[in-house]
Amino acid sequence: MSSPDRAARTDSLLATSPAVARPAPARADQISTDSAAALKSALASQPEIRPEVVARASALAADPNYPSISIIRHVAGQILAAPDLSESEA
């Protein structure tokens, strides 16, 4: 014995339930080299040696407090915490 109002209620639930989005079909990876020429042109327009960068590097190299002890310890800690990729995991 089924009630006629059950069928109506089911239909109304189906009509008001949100649509389930279907996943988009997978697309093949693509690469575009359209901007490669612009990048090469921009790189070619840069000077090979930048005097202001060389001057800053020279000043830092002459500074006995550069890099600071805290920076050295921080970098050392990161090196020690990094996994040893030369060891193979079996």
N, CA, C and O atoms as a printed pandas DataFrame, in Angstrom:
     atom_number atom_name residue_name chain_id  residue_number  x_coord  y_coord  z_coord
0              1         N          MET        A               1    0.836   -1.173    0.000
1              2        CA          MET        A               1    0.000    0.000    0.000
2              3         C          MET        A               1    0.882    1.238    0.000
3              4         O          MET        A               1    1.475    1.604    1.015
4              5         N          SER        A               2    0.950    1.842   -1.111
5              6        CA          SER        A               2    1.733    3.064   -1.147
6              7         C          SER        A               2    0.808    4.249   -1.211
7              8         O          SER        A               2   -0.283    4.181   -1.778
8              9         N          SER        A               3    1.243    5.299   -0.640
9             10        CA          SER        A               3    0.447    6.511   -0.582
10            11         C          SER        A               3    0.730    7.339   -1.828
11            12         O          SER        A               3    1.895    7.460   -2.208
12            13         N          PRO        A               4   -0.260    7.906   -2.473
13            14        CA          PRO        A               4   -0.030    8.703   -3.672
14            15         C          PRO        A               4    0.786    9.964   -3.390
15            16         O          PRO        A               4    1.425   10.495   -4.299
16            17         N          ASP        A               5    0.775   10.460   -2.127
17            18        CA          ASP        A               5    1.532   11.686   -1.854
18            19         C          ASP        A               5    3.034   11.414   -1.737
19            20         O          ASP        A               5    3.838   12.341   -1.837
20            21         N          ARG        A               6    3.416   10.156   -1.528
21            22        CA          ARG        A               6    4.857    9.836   -1.466
22            23         C          ARG        A               6    5.513   10.053   -2.821
23            24         O          ARG        A               6    6.604   10.617   -2.899
24            25         N          ALA        A               7    4.878    9.624   -3.855
25            26        CA          ALA        A               7    5.448    9.801   -5.186
26            27         C          ALA        A               7    5.587   11.280   -5.520
27            28         O          ALA        A               7    6.586   11.689   -6.113
28            29         N          ALA        A               8    4.622   12.066   -5.154
29            30        CA          ALA        A               8    4.680   13.501   -5.428
30            31         C          ALA        A               8    5.819   14.140   -4.641
31            32         O          ALA        A               8    6.521   15.010   -5.156
32            33         N          ARG        A               9    6.003   13.715   -3.407
33            34        CA          ARG        A               9    7.062   14.274   -2.584
34            35         C          ARG        A               9    8.439   13.926   -3.149
35            36         O          ARG        A               9    9.339   14.766   -3.136
36            37         N          THR        A              10    8.611   12.724   -3.635
37            38        CA          THR        A              10    9.870   12.305   -4.230
38            39         C          THR        A              10   10.180   13.145   -5.453
39            40         O          THR        A              10   11.319   13.576   -5.634
40            41         N          ASP        A              11    9.189   13.384   -6.292
41            42        CA          ASP        A              11    9.396   14.196   -7.481
42            43         C          ASP        A              11    9.797   15.620   -7.126
43            44         O          ASP        A              11   10.650   16.215   -7.785
44            45         N          SER        A              12    9.183   16.163   -6.086
45            46        CA          SER        A              12    9.524   17.533   -5.706
46            47         C          SER        A              12   10.928   17.606   -5.123
47            48         O          SER        A              12   11.623   18.606   -5.302
48            49         N          LEU        A              13   11.353   16.547   -4.423
49            50        CA          LEU        A              13   12.723   16.539   -3.902
50            51         C          LEU        A              13   13.735   16.477   -5.026
51            52         O          LEU        A              13   14.761   17.157   -4.984
52            53         N          LEU        A              14   13.455   15.671   -6.024
53            54        CA          LEU        A              14   14.372   15.560   -7.147
54            55         C          LEU        A              14   14.459   16.866   -7.916
55            56         O          LEU        A              14   15.533   17.244   -8.383
56            57         N          ALA        A              15   13.346   17.550   -8.049
57            58        CA          ALA        A              15   13.324   18.789   -8.813
58            59         C          ALA        A              15   14.051   19.916   -8.092
59            60         O          ALA        A              15   14.596   20.807   -8.744
60            61         N          THR        A              16   14.072   19.898   -6.753
61            62        CA          THR        A              16   14.691   21.001   -6.017
62            63         C          THR        A              16   16.104   20.698   -5.550
63            64         O          THR        A              16   16.780   21.585   -5.029
64            65         N          SER        A              17   16.564   19.467   -5.725
65            66        CA          SER        A              17   17.919   19.163   -5.273
66            67         C          SER        A              17   18.924   19.814   -6.211
67            68         O          SER        A              17   18.685   19.899   -7.416
68            69         N          PRO        A              18   20.057   20.277   -5.662
69            70        CA          PRO        A              18   21.038   20.952   -6.519
70            71         C          PRO        A              18   21.656   19.975   -7.510
71            72         O          PRO        A              18   21.846   18.797   -7.208
72            73         N          ALA        A              19   21.957   20.473   -8.669
73            74        CA          ALA        A              19   22.565   19.647   -9.701
74            75         C          ALA        A              19   23.993   19.306   -9.292
75            76         O          ALA        A              19   24.719   20.147   -8.763
76            77         N          VAL        A              20   24.371   18.095   -9.539
77            78        CA          VAL        A              20   25.728   17.658   -9.239
78            79         C          VAL        A              20   26.603   18.019  -10.422
79            80         O          VAL        A              20   26.317   17.644  -11.559
80            81         N          ALA        A              21   27.668   18.748  -10.148
81            82        CA          ALA        A              21   28.560   19.159  -11.224
82            83         C          ALA        A              21   29.384   17.966  -11.691
83            84         O          ALA        A              21   29.962   17.243  -10.880
84            85         N          ARG        A              22   29.431   17.774  -12.966
85            86        CA          ARG        A              22   30.254   16.705  -13.517
86            87         C          ARG        A              22   31.672   17.213  -13.665
87            88         O          ARG        A              22   31.890   18.360  -14.057
88            89         N          PRO        A              23   32.629   16.369  -13.355
89            90        CA          PRO        A              23   34.018   16.822  -13.528
90            91         C          PRO        A              23   34.314   17.056  -15.006
91            92         O          PRO        A              23   33.831   16.338  -15.883
92            93         N          ALA        A              24   35.115   18.074  -15.249
93            94        CA          ALA        A              24   35.481   18.389  -16.627
94            95         C          ALA        A              24   36.385   17.283  -17.164
95            96         O          ALA        A              24   37.186   16.723  -16.415
96            97         N          PRO        A              25   36.267   16.970  -18.424
97            98        CA          PRO        A              25   37.143   15.933  -18.982
98            99         C          PRO        A              25   38.592   16.395  -18.912
99           100         O          PRO        A              25   38.890   17.579  -19.073
100          101         N          ALA        A              26   39.475   15.453  -18.673
101          102        CA          ALA        A              26   40.899   15.783  -18.552
102          103         C          ALA        A              26   41.415   16.276  -19.890
103          104         O          ALA        A              26   41.120   15.715  -20.945
104          105         N          ARG        A              27   42.202   17.354  -19.811
105          106        CA          ARG        A              27   42.811   17.894  -21.030
106          107         C          ARG        A              27   44.294   17.554  -21.027
107          108         O          ARG        A              27   44.913   17.454  -19.968
108          109         N          ALA        A              28   44.836   17.383  -22.169
109          110        CA          ALA        A              28   46.267   17.108  -22.280
110          111         C          ALA        A              28   47.045   18.357  -21.895
111          112         O          ALA        A              28   46.587   19.475  -22.128
112          113         N          ASP        A              29   48.222   18.169  -21.305
113          114        CA          ASP        A              29   49.071   19.300  -20.963
114          115         C          ASP        A              29   49.455   20.037  -22.235
115          116         O          ASP        A              29   49.675   19.438  -23.287
116          117         N          GLN        A              30   49.528   21.363  -22.106
117          118        CA          GLN        A              30   49.880   22.184  -23.252
118          119         C          GLN        A              30   50.940   23.183  -22.834
119          120         O          GLN        A              30   51.004   23.573  -21.669
120          121         N          ILE        A              31   51.755   23.591  -23.755
121          122        CA          ILE        A              31   52.749   24.635  -23.503
122          123         C          ILE        A              31   52.665   25.633  -24.650
123          124         O          ILE        A              31   52.493   25.272  -25.815
124          125         N          SER        A              32   52.792   26.886  -24.281
125          126        CA          SER        A              32   52.768   27.929  -25.287
126          127         C          SER        A              32   54.096   28.672  -25.234
127          128         O          SER        A              32   54.528   29.109  -24.167
128          129         N          THR        A              33   54.729   28.809  -26.365
129          130        CA          THR        A              33   55.998   29.522  -26.438
130          131         C          THR        A              33   55.818   30.891  -27.084
131          132         O          THR        A              33   56.781   31.495  -27.557
132          133         N          ASP        A              34   54.584   31.372  -27.102
133          134        CA          ASP        A              34   54.307   32.661  -27.730
134          135         C          ASP        A              34   55.099   33.796  -27.093
135          136         O          ASP        A              34   55.548   34.702  -27.795
136          137         N          SER        A              35   55.276   33.759  -25.780
137          138        CA          SER        A              35   55.967   34.855  -25.106
138          139         C          SER        A              35   57.472   34.623  -24.989
139          140         O          SER        A              35   58.174   35.461  -24.423
140          141         N          ALA        A              36   57.978   33.521  -25.501
141          142        CA          ALA        A              36   59.404   33.232  -25.402
142          143         C          ALA        A              36   60.247   34.297  -26.109
143          144         O          ALA        A              36   61.295   34.693  -25.599
144          145         N          ALA        A              37   59.807   34.753  -27.251
145          146        CA          ALA        A              37   60.556   35.758  -27.997
146          147         C          ALA        A              37   60.619   37.062  -27.214
147          148         O          ALA        A              37   61.657   37.723  -27.193
148          149         N          ALA        A              38   59.514   37.438  -26.568
149          150        CA          ALA        A              38   59.503   38.665  -25.770
150          151         C          ALA        A              38   60.435   38.530  -24.566
151          152         O          ALA        A              38   61.132   39.480  -24.210
152          153         N          LEU        A              39   60.449   37.355  -23.942
153          154        CA          LEU        A              39   61.351   37.139  -22.808
154          155         C          LEU        A              39   62.814   37.188  -23.236
155          156         O          LEU        A              39   63.651   37.779  -22.553
156          157         N          LYS        A              40   63.113   36.566  -24.366
157          158        CA          LYS        A              40   64.492   36.593  -24.874
158          159         C          LYS        A              40   64.915   38.025  -25.204
159          160         O          LYS        A              40   66.057   38.408  -24.949
160          161         N          SER        A              41   64.018   38.804  -25.758
161          162        CA          SER        A              41   64.314   40.191  -26.100
162          163         C          SER        A              41   64.571   41.018  -24.843
163          164         O          SER        A              41   65.503   41.821  -24.800
164          165         N          ALA        A              42   63.734   40.816  -23.816
165          166        CA          ALA        A              42   63.909   41.549  -22.556
166          167         C          ALA        A              42   65.223   41.169  -21.892
167          168         O          ALA        A              42   65.914   42.030  -21.347
168          169         N          LEU        A              43   65.572   39.897  -21.933
169          170        CA          LEU        A              43   66.838   39.449  -21.354
170          171         C          LEU        A              43   68.024   40.025  -22.118
171          172         O          LEU        A              43   69.016   40.435  -21.516
172          173         N          ALA        A              44   67.921   40.054  -23.438
173          174        CA          ALA        A              44   69.012   40.587  -24.257
174          175         C          ALA        A              44   69.226   42.072  -24.012
175          176         O          ALA        A              44   70.334   42.577  -24.193
176          177         N          SER        A              45   68.164   42.786  -23.597
177          178        CA          SER        A              45   68.308   44.228  -23.368
178          179         C          SER        A              45   68.941   44.546  -22.016
179          180         O          SER        A              45   69.299   45.696  -21.761
180          181         N          GLN        A              46   69.084   43.551  -21.149
181          182        CA          GLN        A              46   69.718   43.762  -19.847
182          183         C          GLN        A              46   71.236   43.697  -19.996
183          184         O          GLN        A              46   71.748   42.885  -20.767
184          185         N          PRO        A              47   71.954   44.542  -19.268
185          186        CA          PRO        A              47   73.415   44.475  -19.352
186          187         C          PRO        A              47   73.918   43.164  -18.748
187          188         O          PRO        A              47   73.333   42.638  -17.801
188          189         N          GLU        A              48   75.013   42.646  -19.313
189          190        CA          GLU        A              48   75.567   41.387  -18.836
190          191         C          GLU        A              48   76.139   41.539  -17.432
191          192         O          GLU        A              48   76.029   40.631  -16.608
192          193         N          ILE        A              49   76.745   42.682  -17.165
193          194        CA          ILE        A              49   77.299   42.968  -15.837
194          195         C          ILE        A              49   76.621   44.218  -15.312
195          196         O          ILE        A              49   76.593   45.249  -15.984
196          197         N          ARG        A              50   76.070   44.124  -14.101
197          198        CA          ARG        A              50   75.396   45.266  -13.485
198          199         C          ARG        A              50   76.319   45.844  -12.418
199          200         O          ARG        A              50   76.493   45.231  -11.364
200          201         N          PRO        A              51   76.917   47.012  -12.666
201          202        CA          PRO        A              51   77.908   47.584  -11.749
202          203         C          PRO        A              51   77.386   47.788  -10.326
203          204         O          PRO        A              51   78.141   47.619   -9.369
204          205         N          GLU        A              52   76.094   48.154  -10.166
205          206        CA          GLU        A              52   75.567   48.380   -8.819
206          207         C          GLU        A              52   75.495   47.074   -8.020
207          208         O          GLU        A              52   75.671   47.081   -6.802
208          209         N          VAL        A              53   75.239   45.967   -8.697
209          210        CA          VAL        A              53   75.191   44.674   -8.020
210          211         C          VAL        A              53   76.606   44.230   -7.652
211          212         O          VAL        A              53   76.828   43.682   -6.573
212          213         N          VAL        A              54   77.544   44.465   -8.536
213          214        CA          VAL        A              54   78.943   44.126   -8.247
214          215         C          VAL        A              54   79.444   44.945   -7.067
215          216         O          VAL        A              54   80.151   44.416   -6.210
216          217         N          ALA        A              55   79.092   46.229   -7.005
217          218        CA          ALA        A              55   79.523   47.083   -5.891
218          219         C          ALA        A              55   78.933   46.596   -4.571
219          220         O          ALA        A              55   79.629   46.570   -3.556
220          221         N          ARG        A              56   77.672   46.213   -4.574
221          222        CA          ARG        A              56   77.043   45.693   -3.348
222          223         C          ARG        A              56   77.701   44.392   -2.917
223          224         O          ARG        A              56   77.967   44.205   -1.730
224          225         N          ALA        A              57   77.968   43.496   -3.844
225          226        CA          ALA        A              57   78.624   42.224   -3.520
226          227         C          ALA        A              57   80.017   42.465   -2.961
227          228         O          ALA        A              57   80.434   41.793   -2.018
228          229         N          SER        A              58   80.730   43.412   -3.531
229          230        CA          SER        A              58   82.078   43.724   -3.036
230          231         C          SER        A              58   82.023   44.257   -1.611
231          232         O          SER        A              58   82.853   43.898   -0.776
232          233         N          ALA        A              59   81.039   45.119   -1.333
233          234        CA          ALA        A              59   80.893   45.669    0.017
234          235         C          ALA        A              59   80.535   44.573    1.020
235          236         O          ALA        A              59   81.066   44.557    2.130
236          237         N          LEU        A              60   79.659   43.677    0.649
237          238        CA          LEU        A              60   79.286   42.585    1.549
238          239         C          LEU        A              60   80.449   41.630    1.769
239          240         O          LEU        A              60   80.651   41.148    2.883
240          241         N          ALA        A              61   81.209   41.354    0.731
241          242        CA          ALA        A              61   82.368   40.457    0.866
242          243         C          ALA        A              61   83.419   41.052    1.787
243          244         O          ALA        A              61   84.130   40.310    2.464
244          245         N          ALA        A              62   83.535   42.384    1.827
245          246        CA          ALA        A              62   84.525   43.042    2.671
246          247         C          ALA        A              62   84.043   43.195    4.112
247          248         O          ALA        A              62   84.848   43.488    4.995
248          249         N          ASP        A              63   82.757   43.004    4.369
249          250        CA          ASP        A              63   82.189   43.165    5.705
250          251         C          ASP        A              63   82.412   41.894    6.518
251          252         O          ASP        A              63   81.862   40.849    6.173
252          253         N          PRO        A              64   83.215   41.956    7.603
253          254        CA          PRO        A              64   83.486   40.746    8.392
254          255         C          PRO        A              64   82.255   40.249    9.163
255          256         O          PRO        A              64   82.250   39.110    9.631
256          257         N          ASN        A              65   81.225   41.070    9.304
257          258        CA          ASN        A              65   80.010   40.666   10.010
258          259         C          ASN        A              65   78.908   40.154    9.084
259          260         O          ASN        A              65   77.777   39.929    9.515
260          261         N          TYR        A              66   79.248   39.975    7.813
261          262        CA          TYR        A              66   78.257   39.477    6.873
262          263         C          TYR        A              66   78.628   38.075    6.433
263          264         O          TYR        A              66   79.787   37.865    6.075
264          265         N          PRO        A              67   77.777   37.151    6.432
265          266        CA          PRO        A              67   76.450   37.163    7.028
266          267         C          PRO        A              67   76.545   37.061    8.549
267          268         O          PRO        A              67   77.550   36.604    9.093
268          269         N          SER        A              68   75.503   37.487    9.208
269          270        CA          SER        A              68   75.503   37.478   10.665
270          271         C          SER        A              68   75.482   36.042   11.199
271          272         O          SER        A              68   75.116   35.109   10.485
272          273         N          ILE        A              69   75.872   35.884   12.442
273          274        CA          ILE        A              69   75.879   34.564   13.079
274          275         C          ILE        A              69   74.466   33.963   13.064
275          276         O          ILE        A              69   74.307   32.763   12.844
276          277         N          SER        A              70   73.445   34.791   13.296
277          278        CA          SER        A              70   72.081   34.253   13.307
278          279         C          SER        A              70   71.685   33.711   11.940
279          280         O          SER        A              70   70.994   32.697   11.853
280          281         N          ILE        A              71   72.109   34.369   10.884
281          282        CA          ILE        A              71   71.806   33.886    9.534
282          283         C          ILE        A              71   72.555   32.575    9.273
283          284         O          ILE        A              71   71.989   31.639    8.708
284          285         N          ILE        A              72   73.814   32.507    9.678
285          286        CA          ILE        A              72   74.594   31.279    9.481
286          287         C          ILE        A              72   73.948   30.119   10.230
287          288         O          ILE        A              72   73.831   29.018    9.690
288          289         N          ARG        A              73   73.530   30.358   11.462
289          290        CA          ARG        A              73   72.892   29.288   12.247
290          291         C          ARG        A              73   71.564   28.861   11.624
291          292         O          ARG        A              73   71.233   27.675   11.598
292          293         N          HIS        A              74   70.819   29.827   11.130
293          294        CA          HIS        A              74   69.535   29.507   10.497
294          295         C          HIS        A              74   69.750   28.635    9.260
295          296         O          HIS        A              74   69.070   27.624    9.087
296          297         N          VAL        A              75   70.684   29.021    8.408
297          298        CA          VAL        A              75   70.963   28.253    7.192
298          299         C          VAL        A              75   71.504   26.870    7.560
299          300         O          VAL        A              75   71.131   25.873    6.941
300          301         N          ALA        A              76   72.379   26.806    8.563
301          302        CA          ALA        A              76   72.916   25.517    8.999
302          303         C          ALA        A              76   71.801   24.603    9.497
303          304         O          ALA        A              76   71.804   23.405    9.217
304          305         N          GLY        A              77   70.855   25.165   10.228
305          306        CA          GLY        A              77   69.726   24.379   10.708
306          307         C          GLY        A              77   68.890   23.831    9.574
307          308         O          GLY        A              77   68.429   22.690    9.628
308          309         N          GLN        A              78   68.691   24.645    8.538
309          310        CA          GLN        A              78   67.919   24.180    7.384
310          311         C          GLN        A              78   68.658   23.066    6.646
311          312         O          GLN        A              78   68.044   22.109    6.175
312          313         N          ILE        A              79   69.967   23.198    6.549
313          314        CA          ILE        A              79   70.759   22.158    5.883
314          315         C          ILE        A              79   70.676   20.852    6.660
315          316         O          ILE        A              79   70.489   19.785    6.076
316          317         N          LEU        A              80   70.817   20.942    7.981
317          318        CA          LEU        A              80   70.758   19.736    8.804
318          319         C          LEU        A              80   69.377   19.087    8.777
319          320         O          LEU        A              80   69.267   17.864    8.868
320          321         N          ALA        A              81   68.334   19.884    8.654
321          322        CA          ALA        A              81   66.969   19.350    8.649
322          323         C          ALA        A              81   66.553   18.788    7.301
323          324         O          ALA        A              81   65.565   18.059    7.212
324          325         N          ALA        A              82   67.294   19.119    6.256
325          326        CA          ALA        A              82   66.952   18.667    4.903
326          327         C          ALA        A              82   67.258   17.176    4.767
327          328         O          ALA        A              82   68.242   16.693    5.329
328          329         N          PRO        A              83   66.429   16.450    4.032
329          330        CA          PRO        A              83   66.698   15.020    3.850
330          331         C          PRO        A              83   67.931   14.806    2.997
331          332         O          PRO        A              83   68.242   15.611    2.120
332          333         N          ASP        A              84   68.629   13.715    3.261
333          334        CA          ASP        A              84   69.802   13.359    2.480
334          335         C          ASP        A              84   69.324   12.583    1.257
335          336         O          ASP        A              84   68.978   11.406    1.360
336          337         N          LEU        A              85   69.304   13.235    0.113
337          338        CA          LEU        A              85   68.771   12.632   -1.095
338          339         C          LEU        A              85   69.731   11.621   -1.718
339          340         O          LEU        A              85   69.363   10.906   -2.651
340          341         N          SER        A              86   70.965   11.560   -1.204
341          342        CA          SER        A              86   71.901   10.591   -1.742
342          343         C          SER        A              86   71.650    9.186   -1.195
343          344         O          SER        A              86   72.122    8.196   -1.754
344          345         N          GLU        A              87   70.892    9.114   -0.083
345          346        CA          GLU        A              87   70.550    7.814    0.483
346          347         C          GLU        A              87   69.262    7.342   -0.153
347          348         O          GLU        A              87   68.263    8.062   -0.149
348          349         N          SER        A              88   69.276    6.144   -0.697
349          350        CA          SER        A              88   68.058    5.630   -1.309
350          351         C          SER        A              88   67.186    5.011   -0.234
351          352         O          SER        A              88   67.662    4.361    0.696
352          353         N          GLU        A              89   65.892    5.237   -0.397
353          354        CA          GLU        A              89   64.937    4.648    0.540
354          355         C          GLU        A              89   64.533    3.280    0.019
355          356         O          GLU        A              89   64.059    3.152   -1.110
356          357         N          ALA        A              90   64.719    2.275    0.833
357          358        CA          ALA        A              90   64.382    0.918    0.384
358          359         C          ALA        A              90   63.040    0.489    0.917
359          360         O          ALA        A              90   62.593   -0.625    0.642
